Amino acid sequence: MAQVPPDTGGTAPTQALRIVGGLAGVNQYTRHESPFWRERLSALTAGRYTAEIVPFDRAGIRGAELLTMVRLGSLPFGTLLLSQASPRDAELAAPDLAGLSPDIATLRRVVTAWRPHLTTLLRERHGAELLAVYAYPAQVLFCNRPVASLAGLQGLRVRTSSPTQSDFIRALGGLPLTVPFAQLVGNMQSGNMECAITGTMSGYTIGLHEITSHLLPLPVTWGLSVFVANRAHWQSLPQDLRAVLLRELPLLERAIWDEAERETDEGVRCSTGSGPCTAGPPGRMKLQPPATSDDGLRRTLFAREVLPQWVGRCGEPCAAAWNQWLAPVSGVMATGR
């Protein structure tokens, strides 16, 4: 179990922060989060403040535990994938429900609309201060056989990584299988599943393009995460440090979103050989553009299946929150189930 170095305490010039970041090995972490905390913070403050960061999946913390640890103060700063929040916190996952955002422009509008409510939820339920919202590249479908449209997933076994992805696949007549990312390739190679939902670039990085044949690029979800601080700890920080973070974290957030947009496109190019790929040799997967019926089917399934299933897990207050904050953006009202 990786350990985050302890706080040094005290004041300038040597106060150190303890950070649990996002997923290890992805560019959002290696190119942006880690350099920001390990290098840029010190440079911005002339060495008065430093930070140590470990990635979430190497910190020995389960997703369902992270907010509890932040609330109790045992974790001063943490990054949580919204899809990994505990079932009692299903409301947090609203902006990344499967089928909601078919492109990153829509996702940006959804997050902007939900953010005030998300800020309130984290403060009131978890004593947490929302400091940033990060996005990962689009989660799309890699299949080992021809699949011409979403309807073609009927009867197929599909790897999913969240309840909402499972709802989406089940609504299509497929069989969702919750498989950890580290076991994805092995399960595909052994024939346990025909398709997998994962990020465009992460799928390429782990070699899915070598063992699957068809790529459906329509985003199912995006993989949103939140960076939060224990509120009491945040308020106890020196004012000049908080000012630096409030100025710089929005810039980090913007860079990570831009990276997600770039990697969504490049991941598709890398796996299919359809354009430049800086990450390695191009693959030869068949790029299956969305069928003309796919967008309408996505909308229908979202309204009739995915959203009601989420309300069923989350409760009537979640339906009310959706209708206040996200119905105007999505055009879909939530009702009880």
N, C-alpha and C positions, 0 to 999 in steps of 0.2 A: 504494500500500500504506500503510494507516494505521499510524502508529508510536505505541507506548505510550511516554509520556515516561519518561526514565530515572529511576532512584532518585536521590534527593538524598543518601542516606546519612546518617551522623551520628545523633544522638539527638534527643530532644525539645528544642525545640518544633517542628521542621520536618521530621521524617521522613515521606517520602511512599511510598506503596505503588503498584505497577503491577499493574493488574487487566485480564484479558481476560474479559469477561462473556458473557452469552448472546446470543441473536439480536437484531439491531437492529429497531426499529420495532414490537415487540410489547410489550404492557402489562407483561409480567413484567420486561422490561428498563427501559422508560421510567418506569413507576410505582414500581418497587421496587429493582432492582439499581442503576441509575444514581444515584437520589437517596441511597441508602444510602451508597455510596462517595464521591460528590462532596460530600455535605452532612452526612449524619448522623454519619459517623465523626468528622469534625472537631468537630461539636457535642458528641458524647459524650466527647471527650478534651480539651475546652477548647482546641482548635487544636494540640495536641501532635502529632497524626498526621493526615495527609490521604491522599487516594488519587486517582489518575486511572484511568479505566476506558474501554475501547473495546469495542464489541460484537464477538463472535467473527467474524461474517461480514464485518466491515470491518477486521479486523486482519491480513489477508493470510496467515492460517494455515489449512492444511487440517486437517480433523478427525483424520486418521490421524497427523498430526505433533504434535498438541498435547501428548500425554503424553510423547513423546520430548523435547520442548522443556522440559517441566516437570522431567523426570528429570535432564536435563543442567544445569538451573539457569538456562537462558537465558530462561525464562518463570517468574517467581516464583509467580504465581497464574493459574489458567486455568479456564474453564468448558467442559466437553466434553459434547456430545450423545452419549449412549451408542450411538445408532444409527450414528454416524459414526466410532466407534473402528475401528482397523485390523482386518483379518481375524484377525490373531494375537491380538487382544484380544476375540474374540467372546464370551468368558465374561462380560464386563462387561455385555453387553446382555440377560442372562437375565431381569431383572425387567420388561422391556418387550417380551417376545415377542408377536407378533401373536395375538390371540384369548385371551390369558391373563387380562386384567382387563376385564370388561365394564362396570365402573363404578369410580368413584374410590375407593370404600370398599375394594374388593378390591385396587386398586393400592396403597393405603396399607399394607394388611396384607402384601402381597408385598414392598414396599420395606423395611418394618420387619424382616421375616424375613431378607432378603438382606443387609441393611446390615452386619452384623458381618463377613461373608465379603467383601463389597465393600471394606470398610476394609482388611482383610488383603491382598487382591489388590493394591490400589493402593500400599500400603506396600512389599510384598515385591518386586513386579515393576517398579514405576515410581518408587520413592522418593518417593511422593506422600502427602500427608496429606489425607484426606477431611474437608471442612469443611461441606458441605451437599449435599443432593440436591433438585433442583428438578423440577417437573412443568409441562408445557405442557397446554393444553386437549386434549380428546379428538380423535384423528385419525379422521375419519369419511368417508363416501362421498358425493360430489357427482356426480350423473349427468345426462346431457343427454337421457335417455329414461326411460320408466317402468321401474322395477326394484322389484318387490314384495317381494323377499327376497334373502338372500345367494345362494341358488341361481340367482337371475336374472342373476348376473354371468357365468355360463358363456358363453364366446365373446366377451366384451367386452374391450376394451383399457382397462386401468386404470393410472393414474399411481400409482407407489409411490416411497418415498424410503428404503427400507432393505431388506436381504436378507430379513428376517423378514416384512415386508409382502408382498414378492414371493412368498415361500413360501405365504402365506395365499391370495393371489389365484390362484396356480397350482393350488393344491389345489381351488379352487372351479371350475376349468376356464376361468378367465380368462387374459388375456395381460398380465402385468405389464410396465410400461414405466417405467424409472427416468428421471424428468424433474426437473431442478432446479426449485426453487420459483419462481425468477424467470422460468422459461419455461413455467410451468403454464398460464396463461391463453392464451398464444399457441398452444400445442399443442391446447388444447380448442377454440379458435375455428377453427383450421385443419382440424379433424376428425380429428386424429391419434389421438384417444382418446375413449371414451364416458364414462368416469368418472375421478374423481381422489380419492385419499385425501389429506386435509390437515386442519388444525385447523378446528374449527367457526368460530371468530372470524376466523382468518387467511383462510379461504375467503371469508367475507363481506367482509373488508377489501379484498381484491384484486378483488372484483367477480364471483366465481364464481356468485353468486346471480342475476346478470344474464344468464349464458350457459348455465346448467344449469337443469334443471326439477325434479329429484327429489333429496331429501336422506334418506339412510339414517343415522340417528343412532347406531347401534350402534358403540361404539368398537372400532377395529381395534388401534391402539396409543395411547400417550399422549405420547410425546416426553419421556423422562426425560433429565436432564443432571446432571452432578456438578461441584461447585466444589471444586477441589483446590489445594494449595500444594506447592511443592518442600519436602520434609521438612526438609532441612538449613536452608533459608531460614526456614521456619516456626519451627524451634527456636532460631534466632538472633535472632528478634524480641524486643524488650523484654517482660518478663513482664506488665507492665500492659496492653500492647497485645493480647497473646494472650488475656488474661483478658476484655477488652472483646469481642473477636471471638468467643470461645467462648460468651459470654453473649448476644450480639446476633445472630449468624448463625442460630441456631435460630429466632429470631423472624422474620428475613427469610425463611427457608425456609418457615415456616408461612404467612406472608402470600402468598408466591408460590403455594403449594398452594391456598390459599383463592381466589386470583385465577383459577387454572386451573379450579377447580370452578365459579365464577361464570361465567367466560367460555365454558365448555362449554355451559351452558344458554343464555346470552344469544346466543351465536353461532347456535344453532339458531333462537331466536326472531327474530333479525335477518334471517336468510335466508328464513324462511318466513312472517314476519308473524304468528306465533302468539302474540305477547305483547310486552311492553315491550322497546324497543331503544334504548339510549342512544348507540349508536355511529353512527347515521345513519338514513336512511329505510328502512323495512322492505321486505324482498323478498317475492316471491310464489311461492317454491318450494313444491312439495307435500312435506309431511312424511310420510315413509313409515315408520310405526312398525315395529319388528321383528316379523317373522312368528312365529307360534307355534313354527315349526320352527327358527328361527334360533339360539336359544341351544343347543339340542342339537347342531346342525350345527357351531357354533363349538367346542363342547367336543370333538366327535369329530375335527374337523380339527386342533385343537391337539394332541391326544394322538397321532394317527396320522401327521400330516404335519409340522406346524410344529416341535414339540419334537424329533422325530427328525432333521429337517433341520439344526436348530441343533447337535445333538450331532454330526452328521456334519461340520460345519464346525469344531467346537470340540474334539472328542476325548473319550475316555473319562473323563479327570479332570473334565471339565465335567459329564458325566452323574452322576458320584459327588457332585459339589458340589450339583447340582440336587436329588438324592435326599436329601441331608442337610438342605438349607436350605429348599427350595421345594416339594418333594413334599408335606410335611405341610400346607402352606397351599393348594396347588392341587389336591391329591388325585390328581395324575398322576405316575407314576414314569417316569423316563427310562431308556431302554435303548439299547444300541449300535445303530448302523446300518451 
